[in-house]
Amino acid sequence: MIEFVIVMKKLSIYCLIFCFLSCAKDDSRNEISVISSSQYFPLEMGHTIEYDVLEIIYRNEGQLRDTITYQLKEEITDSFKDGAGKTVFVLDRSKRSNISGTWSYFESWFAQIENNQAIRIEDNRKFVKLRLPIKPNDQWDGNALFDDRNPVVIGDDPIDYFKNWNSKMIEGSGIQTINGINYNDTHVISLADDENKLELRYGKEIYADTIGLIYRELRILDTQCFDKCTDLLWEKKAEKGHIYIQKIRK
């Protein structure tokens, strides 16, 4: 019975995403094949990555802070054609509380190469993760394919999550060390880096050769405490939002 519910849940998600993609503008003039797409955004059946995740969620005007740790697995398990005949890959996402736990599927995201763009569909938001070919100092609107003005609920509070996001390449072909492992050929993408007295919008992703995403960090925080909190770190003065850190496992 549990397996049947999971299958039906996946089918419902696929149908929603198919309808969403079918409405997208068809412009295949500059599309490149999946095989030649990008070694930093591999799309092939069976490709699997496991991560350690830390999330701190601020509630009740910062009086409560929920700290959550778990392990996350993303695996490409399927593919289908969208309304324009382009291949969309299915990323099944599972989590477990620790290394001795059992993986439990909870949702599917999607990925594709479209018009020289590496795209991930996360929670029905179509992000442009990379522009291809990758160029030093390149900048682009990573949120151009969805309405990023809609608030996102974190904890119990709506927050203007994507305010002042602007994707740009800040490091290329460098070495990054994560969990004690050196990744020799990586690209670092800034998703957002904007701060004032009331808001912090910071996001970063790192992509490694032949692996894909190896690190993600998001610090999306708001506060009303600014005069007496000037010298406090955001981790201390934040009243709503979250801190999210995702690292590839060894």
C-alpha positions in Angstrom: 0.0 0.0 0.0 2.8 2.4 0.9 4.5 1.7 -2.5 1.3 2.3 -4.3 0.9 5.7 -2.6 4.4 6.7 -3.5 3.9 5.7 -7.2 0.7 7.7 -7.4 2.3 10.7 -5.7 5.1 10.6 -8.3 2.6 10.3 -11.2 0.7 13.4 -9.9 3.9 15.4 -9.7 5.0 14.3 -13.2 1.6 15.4 -14.6 1.8 18.8 -12.9 5.4 19.4 -14.2 4.5 18.2 -17.7 1.7 20.8 -17.8 4.0 23.4 -16.5 6.7 22.7 -19.0 4.2 22.4 -21.9 3.3 26.0 -21.4 6.9 27.2 -21.6 8.1 29.1 -24.7 9.6 26.8 -27.3 12.9 28.1 -28.6 15.2 25.3 -29.6 17.5 27.4 -31.9 20.3 27.4 -29.4 19.6 24.2 -27.5 22.6 21.8 -27.1 22.4 18.1 -26.5 22.4 16.5 -23.1 25.6 14.6 -23.9 27.5 17.8 -24.7 25.7 19.9 -22.1 28.1 20.4 -19.1 30.2 18.2 -17.0 29.2 20.4 -14.1 25.5 19.6 -14.5 25.5 15.9 -15.3 22.2 14.4 -16.5 22.2 10.7 -16.8 20.1 7.8 -15.4 21.3 6.6 -12.1 23.4 9.6 -11.2 23.2 9.9 -7.4 24.6 12.3 -4.8 24.2 12.2 -1.0 24.5 15.3 1.2 24.6 16.3 4.8 22.1 19.0 5.5 21.9 21.5 8.4 18.9 23.9 8.6 18.1 26.5 11.3 14.6 27.9 11.1 13.6 31.1 13.0 10.2 31.3 14.6 8.2 33.5 17.0 10.3 36.6 16.2 13.5 34.8 16.7 12.6 33.4 20.2 12.5 29.9 18.8 15.1 28.3 16.5 14.6 24.9 15.2 17.8 23.1 14.3 17.4 20.2 11.9 20.1 17.8 10.6 19.6 15.0 8.1 21.0 13.3 5.1 19.6 13.9 1.6 19.9 11.8 -1.5 19.2 12.9 -5.0 19.0 10.3 -7.8 18.0 10.6 -11.4 15.5 7.8 -11.8 13.5 8.6 -14.9 13.1 11.0 -17.8 10.3 12.2 -20.1 9.7 14.6 -23.0 8.1 17.9 -22.3 5.6 19.7 -24.5 8.4 20.9 -26.8 9.9 17.5 -27.1 12.9 18.2 -24.8 14.1 15.7 -22.3 13.4 16.3 -18.7 15.1 14.3 -16.0 13.5 13.2 -12.8 15.4 13.7 -9.5 13.9 11.6 -6.8 14.8 13.1 -3.4 15.0 11.0 -0.2 16.1 11.7 3.3 17.1 9.9 6.5 18.0 11.1 10.0 21.4 9.5 10.1 23.7 7.0 8.4 22.0 4.1 10.0 18.5 5.2 9.0 16.5 4.1 6.1 16.1 6.4 3.1 12.5 7.7 2.7 11.3 9.3 -0.6 9.6 12.6 -0.1 9.5 14.5 -3.4 10.7 14.7 -7.0 12.5 17.7 -8.6 13.4 18.0 -12.3 16.4 19.0 -14.4 17.0 19.7 -18.1 19.2 21.6 -20.6 17.1 24.2 -22.4 18.4 27.0 -24.7 22.0 26.7 -23.4 20.8 26.9 -19.8 21.1 24.3 -17.1 17.7 24.3 -15.4 16.4 22.8 -12.1 12.8 22.8 -11.2 12.6 23.0 -7.4 9.3 23.2 -5.7 7.7 24.2 -9.0 10.2 27.1 -9.5 12.2 26.9 -12.6 15.8 28.1 -11.8 18.5 28.8 -14.3 21.5 27.3 -12.5 24.2 27.7 -15.1 24.5 29.3 -18.5 26.4 27.3 -21.1 29.2 27.4 -22.0 30.4 28.5 -18.6 32.3 31.8 -18.7 34.3 33.7 -16.1 32.4 36.6 -14.4 29.2 35.7 -16.2 26.0 37.1 -14.7 22.3 36.2 -15.4 18.9 36.3 -13.8 18.6 32.8 -12.3 14.9 33.5 -11.4 13.8 34.7 -14.8 11.6 31.7 -15.5 9.3 32.0 -12.5 7.6 34.8 -10.5 10.1 35.4 -7.7 7.9 38.2 -6.1 5.7 35.7 -4.3 6.6 35.2 -0.7 7.8 31.9 0.7 6.7 30.6 4.1 9.6 29.6 6.3 8.5 28.3 9.7 5.2 30.0 10.1 6.2 33.3 8.5 6.0 34.6 4.9 9.3 36.1 3.7 10.3 37.9 0.6 12.7 35.1 -0.1 14.2 36.0 -3.6 14.5 39.7 -3.1 17.6 41.1 -4.9 18.9 37.7 -6.2 21.3 37.9 -9.1 23.3 34.9 -10.2 26.9 35.4 -11.2 30.1 33.3 -11.5 32.5 34.4 -8.7 35.1 31.6 -8.9 36.0 29.2 -11.7 38.2 26.1 -12.2 39.4 26.2 -8.6 39.9 23.7 -5.8 37.2 23.4 -3.0 37.5 21.3 0.1 34.3 19.9 1.5 34.1 17.4 4.3 37.9 16.8 4.0 37.8 16.0 0.3 39.4 18.2 -2.4 37.4 18.8 -5.5 39.9 20.0 -8.1 37.7 21.6 -10.8 34.8 23.6 -9.5 32.8 26.7 -10.2 31.3 28.9 -7.5 28.0 30.7 -8.2 26.7 33.6 -6.1 22.9 33.4 -6.0 22.5 36.5 -3.8 24.7 38.8 -1.7 22.6 41.7 -0.4 22.3 43.1 3.1 20.8 46.0 4.9 19.7 46.7 8.5 16.5 44.7 8.1 17.3 41.9 5.6 20.0 39.5 4.6 19.8 37.7 1.3 22.8 35.4 0.8 23.1 32.3 -1.4 26.0 30.3 -2.9 26.3 27.1 -4.9 29.4 25.1 -5.9 29.5 22.7 -8.8 32.2 20.1 -9.4 33.4 18.5 -12.6 31.4 15.3 -13.5 29.6 15.4 -10.1 27.3 18.5 -10.2 26.2 20.4 -7.1 28.5 19.7 -4.1 27.6 22.6 -1.8 24.6 25.0 -1.2 24.3 27.7 1.4 21.3 29.9 1.9 21.0 32.6 4.6 17.6 34.3 4.1 16.9 36.3 7.2 14.8 39.3 8.4 14.9 41.3 11.6 13.2 44.4 13.1 16.0 44.8 15.6 18.5 47.2 14.0 19.5 50.0 16.4 20.4 48.0 19.4 21.5 44.9 17.3 24.0 46.7 15.1 26.9 44.7 16.4 25.2 41.4 16.5 25.7 38.7 13.9 22.7 37.8 11.8 22.5 34.4 13.4 21.8 36.2 16.7 19.5 39.0 15.6 17.4 37.3 13.0 13.6 37.0 13.7 12.4 35.1 10.8 13.8 33.1 7.8 16.4 30.3 7.8 20.0 29.2 7.4 20.4 26.2 5.1 23.7 24.4 4.4 24.0 21.4 2.2 27.3 19.6 1.7 28.2 16.6 -0.4 29.0 13.5 1.7 32.3 11.7 1.5 
